[in-house]
Structure formats: structure tokens, C-alpha cells
């Protein structure tokens, strides 16, 4: 199958536009905070690079610098990368995206 078709099909399934960024953040499941890096983010979720295992389905908090803490659920894992779906109002996350774009 054509790579461009697959990419366009993937983009059409997404509810929110993703922005590729490299931004240091912190993630917490039940224990202490752990450092992570946001690889991309949208109003619906984020792709993170982490250094320790986390379980699919885990409820987490993501602290994005001075922008605040946002809760979500781990929806996929792949070695050192995880995807989380935010449980916050997408409008609130969109404001964070604007802040990251302007000041990030």
C-alpha cells in the first residue's frame, strides 16, 4: 500500500491536529514523578518518550512545565514511547498548545 495513502488515512482518522515538539515534562502514575519528553501533542493526547515501563490503561498525570498538570490514560506503549489520551477539556489543552507554540 502507498505510504502517502496510509499517512493521509491516519490523519483523517485523527480528531485533533498533532504538533511535533520536543519539550521536557514529568509523568506520574501512582508513584513518584519521572522525567519524560513530549514528542508530539494535540488537544486529545500526546506521544511521550519515557525511561521506565508504564502499563497500558494506566491513569497518569502529565506536568507540562508552568502550563500545569493534565490527567489522561495510557492508550498504547511501544518500548520507550507511550501514547496518552487526555481526560481534560480539549479547549484547555489547546490553550497549552498555543503557549508552547509561543513560549515553548
C-alpha positions as CSV (number, residue, x, y, z in Angstrom):
1,X,0.0,0.0,0.0
2,X,1.1,3.5,-0.7
3,X,2.8,5.3,2.2
4,X,1.2,8.6,1.3
5,X,-2.3,6.9,1.3
6,X,-1.6,5.4,4.8
7,X,-0.4,8.8,6.2
8,X,-3.4,10.6,4.8
9,X,-5.8,7.9,6.1
10,X,-4.1,8.2,9.5
11,X,-4.5,12.0,9.5
12,X,-8.2,11.8,8.5
13,X,-8.9,9.5,11.5
14,X,-7.4,11.9,14.0
15,X,-9.9,14.2,15.7
16,X,-7.2,16.9,16.6
17,X,-4.2,18.1,14.7
18,X,-0.9,16.9,16.2
19,X,2.1,19.2,16.7
20,X,5.6,17.8,16.8
21,X,7.6,19.3,19.6
22,X,10.5,18.3,21.9
23,X,9.5,19.5,25.4
24,X,10.7,18.2,28.7
25,X,7.9,17.3,31.1
26,X,7.1,15.0,34.0
27,X,4.8,12.0,34.2
28,X,3.3,10.2,37.2
29,X,1.2,7.1,37.5
30,X,0.9,6.1,41.2
31,X,4.4,6.7,42.4
32,X,7.0,9.5,42.1
33,X,7.3,11.8,39.1
34,X,9.5,10.6,36.3
35,X,11.1,12.8,33.6
36,X,9.7,12.4,30.1
37,X,9.8,14.2,26.9
38,X,6.8,15.2,24.8
39,X,7.4,14.2,21.2
40,X,4.1,15.4,19.8
41,X,0.9,16.7,21.3
42,X,-2.7,17.5,20.3
43,X,-5.8,18.7,22.1
44,X,-6.7,15.0,22.5
45,X,-3.4,13.4,23.6
46,X,0.4,13.2,23.5
47,X,3.2,10.9,22.5
48,X,5.9,10.7,25.2
49,X,9.4,9.4,25.5
50,X,9.9,7.8,28.9
51,X,12.7,5.9,30.6
52,X,10.7,3.3,32.6
53,X,7.8,0.9,31.9
54,X,4.2,2.0,32.3
55,X,1.2,-0.1,31.8
56,X,-1.3,0.2,29.0
57,X,-4.5,1.6,30.6
58,X,-2.8,3.4,33.4
59,X,-4.3,6.6,34.7
60,X,-1.5,9.3,34.6
61,X,-0.8,12.9,35.3
62,X,1.4,14.9,32.8
63,X,3.0,18.0,34.1
64,X,3.9,20.4,31.3
65,X,6.2,22.9,32.9
66,X,4.4,26.0,34.1
67,X,1.4,25.2,31.9
68,X,0.0,22.8,34.5
69,X,-0.9,19.2,35.2
70,X,-3.2,17.2,32.9
71,X,-4.7,13.8,33.5
72,X,-5.0,11.1,31.0
73,X,-4.9,7.4,30.2
74,X,-2.1,5.4,28.5
75,X,-3.7,4.1,25.3
76,X,-0.6,2.5,23.8
77,X,3.0,1.6,24.6
78,X,6.0,0.8,22.4
79,X,9.3,0.3,24.3
80,X,10.3,3.8,25.4
81,X,7.3,5.6,23.9
82,X,3.8,5.8,25.1
83,X,0.6,7.5,23.9
84,X,-1.8,9.1,26.3
85,X,-5.3,10.3,25.8
86,X,-6.1,13.4,27.8
87,X,-9.2,13.4,30.0
88,X,-9.2,17.2,30.2
89,X,-11.4,19.5,28.1
90,X,-9.7,19.8,24.6
91,X,-10.1,23.6,24.8
92,X,-7.9,23.7,27.8
93,X,-5.2,21.6,26.1
94,X,-5.5,23.9,23.0
95,X,-4.5,26.8,25.2
96,X,-1.4,24.9,26.3
97,X,-0.6,24.2,22.7
98,X,-0.8,28.0,22.0
99,X,1.5,28.6,24.9
100,X,4.0,26.0,23.8
101,X,4.0,27.5,20.3
102,X,4.6,31.0,21.6
103,X,6.9,30.4,24.5
104,X,7.9,26.7,24.4
